[in-house]
Amino acid sequence: MKILYFAKLKQLIGKSEETICIERKKKISQVINELKKRNDVYNFAFKETNSLQYAVNCEYVDLDTFVTDSDELAIFPPVSGG
């Protein structure tokens, strides 16, 4: 699965995208939990998963959405504007 990181997440993790392999269908929350276990950087970046926005294949979704290895998951930090 291809994961795209934007804005602050991109800066914290140090890359704009990465590809991971998931063996079976999983919820986005499960994928995030696996990423958090990688190291302290990922754990910090995903500390507040409920405040992040997620899109699978260009459609906004929530943490309970299932993804497969062929999906593209985009993760956005909260956006504020003026």
C-alpha positions in Angstrom: 0.0 0.0 0.0 1.2 3.5 -0.8 1.0 6.0 2.0 1.3 9.7 1.4 2.2 12.2 4.1 1.5 15.9 4.0 2.5 19.1 5.7 3.7 18.6 9.3 3.5 14.8 9.0 5.8 14.9 6.0 8.3 17.0 8.1 8.1 14.9 11.2 8.5 11.5 9.4 11.0 12.9 6.9 9.4 11.7 3.7 6.4 12.5 1.6 5.5 8.9 0.8 6.3 5.2 1.4 5.1 1.8 0.4 4.3 -0.8 2.9 3.0 -4.4 2.5 -0.2 -5.4 4.2 -1.0 -9.1 3.9 -4.8 -8.8 4.4 -7.5 -6.2 4.6 -7.0 -4.0 7.7 -8.7 -0.9 9.2 -6.7 2.3 8.8 -6.5 2.4 12.6 -4.6 -0.9 12.6 -2.2 0.4 9.9 -1.5 3.5 12.0 -0.9 1.4 15.1 1.6 -0.7 13.2 3.4 2.4 12.0 3.5 3.8 15.5 5.4 0.7 16.7 8.2 1.4 14.2 10.0 4.0 16.3 9.5 7.2 18.4 9.2 9.4 15.3 6.2 7.6 14.0 4.8 7.3 17.5 5.0 11.0 18.0 3.7 11.9 14.5 0.6 9.7 15.0 0.1 10.6 18.6 -3.3 12.2 17.9 -4.8 10.0 15.2 -8.3 11.3 15.7 -7.3 14.8 14.6 -5.8 13.7 11.3 -7.7 13.4 8.1 -7.5 10.3 5.9 -8.3 9.6 2.2 -8.2 6.3 0.5 -7.9 6.4 -3.3 -8.9 10.2 -3.2 -12.0 9.8 -1.0 -12.1 11.0 2.5 -12.7 8.2 5.0 -12.4 7.6 8.8 -10.2 5.3 10.9 -12.6 2.4 10.7 -12.3 2.2 6.9 -10.7 -1.0 5.6 -7.7 -0.8 3.2 -5.9 -3.4 1.1 -2.4 -3.6 -0.3 -3.5 -2.0 -3.6 -4.9 1.1 -2.0 -3.4 4.6 -1.7 -3.7 6.1 1.8 -3.2 9.9 2.2 -2.8 11.3 5.7 -3.3 15.0 6.4 -2.8 16.9 9.6 -5.4 19.4 10.7 -5.7 22.4 8.5 -6.4 25.9 9.8 -6.8 29.0 7.8 -7.6 32.6 8.1 
